[in-house]
Amino acid sequence: MSLTGSQNVADLGEKKQERISWDEYFMEITRVVAKRSTCMRRSVGAILVKDKRIVATGYNGSPRGLKHCRETGCLRAKMNVPSGERHEICRGLHGEQNAIIQAAIHGVSIAGSTLYCTTQPCVICTKMLINAGIKTIKFEGGYPDELSLTMLKEAGIELIQFKPFLDN
């Protein structure tokens, strides 16, 4: 069937799909990025967006070329370290850190960008995001880190918890 004259898809009785918002679009991409994670405890995806364009992505995992936690085991899990504590003994980098690093490697400025992330940033990532000039953070899941929240507020960074749209 071909369209003629002023016909369009809606005129042909086909179901018109609602277009998702930019926030929904970018948050869906963070969920896909998180699927690359090699962390045994939490899969996190992060993207940096500037002018409605993705400038960098990152997920949590071990540094390039090193064994992943799925191969070596998770030291924090073995030591029963609660979520949000003792980041320094983890082999992996966080998704936010990897997104910042990818932008740096490729010479892309992220000042003024928005971070979309599957999880609220920890205090370590928060300090990096503040210094990188991130203006807004949109995240899906919470994280037990009060200092992070305090520092983001003090820095004037807008923090928005994303409420996913409901599928019909």
N, C-alpha and C positions, 0 to 999 in steps of 0.2 A: 504494500500500500504506500502510495506517495502522497505528500501534502501538496495541495494546490491552493492558489489564491491566498486568502487570509486564514486558512485552516491552521490550527496548531494542535499539539498533543492533547491539551485539555479538551478541545472541541471533539476529539475522537473518543471521548468517554474513558480514557485511560486514567488510572489513579494518579493524581498529582501528589508528588512527594514534597513534604515540608523540607525546606533547606535548613540545615543546622547552623547555629550561630558560630562566630569565630571562636568563642571560648569552647564550645562543644567540639569543634574541629580540632583545635590544638590539644585539648585534654585527651581526646581519643588517640591522637598521635603519641602522647606521653605513655599511654597504656601499651601501645605497640612497641615503643622504644624499651619499656620495662621488660618486655619478653626476652631481651638480649642479656639481662642480668645473670650473673653467675653466683650471686649471693644465696646462701642457703636459708637465710632468715627472712629476707624481705627483698622483693623485686621493686626497684625504683626506676622510673623514667623521668627525664627532665629535658625540656627544650627551651631555648632562648629565642624570643620572637621580637623583631623590630620592624615597625611599619607593616605589620601583618605578613611578615616573611620570616621563615625559620632560618636563623643564622647559625645555630649549633644544637646538637643533641648530645645526651649523655645518659648512661645507665650505670648502676653500681656493679663493680667487679674489680678484680686484681689488676695491677698495672700491666701494661702491654708486655707480652712475652713471658710473663710469670705464670706459674700454675694458679688455677682458680681454686677457690675454697671447696668447690665440689670435688676436687681432686685431693686436696690436702686435709680437708676437714675444717670446721669452723672453731677457732680457738675460743672465741667469746661464748659459743654454745657449750663447749667442753668445760669452761670455767663457770657456767651458769651466770653470765653477766647479763643483767637486765637491759632491755632496749633503751637506747638513749645514753648509755654509760660506757666508759672506757673505749672510746673510738680509736685510741692510739694503738690498741693491740689487734685491730682488724687488718687483714691483708688488703682489703678493698678500698677503693675510692668511692665516694658517693656520686650519684647521678649528676647532681648540681656541679660538683667539682670537675667531673669529666666533660660536661658541657662548656664550662669556663675554659678548660684546657684545650678543647677542640677549637674554640673560637681563637684562642691565642696562637695555636699551631698554624691556623689558616689566615692569621692577620686580620681578623674581623672584630671591629669594635662592638662591644655589647653595652656600652654606656647608654642608659635610657631605655634598655630593653625590658621586656616582661618575661619572667620565668614562669613556665607552666611545669608543674611537678606532680607526680602521683602522691607525694607525701610532703608534709610541711618540713622545711629545712631545719636541720639541727643547728646548734650554735656555731660549729666549725664552718659549715657551709654559709650560714648567715653572715659571718664576718667577711668571707670572701665575696659574697653577693653585694654587701654594703660597699666594699672597696672597689668592686667592678662597676658600680654606678647603676645597678638594677633599680628600677623605679617601682615595679609592681611584682608581686608574687601571687600566683593563683595556684592553689593546691587542692588535692582531693582528700587525702586522709591525714588525720592529725598525728602528732608526734610528741612524746612527753619531754618537752624542753622549754621550760619557762624562761630561761635566760635568752633563748633565741627570740621569743615573743617580745621580751623587754627591749632587746637591742633593735629589733626591726621597728618597733614603735618609736624609740628614741631617734633612729635614723630617718624617720618619716617615710619609710617604705610601706606602701599599701599592701596589706596582706588580706587576701580574699579566699575563703574556703569555697571551692566550687561544688555546687550541688548538681550531680549528673541528671540529665533529662531522663524522664521515664519513657521507656519504649511502650508504644501502644499495642 
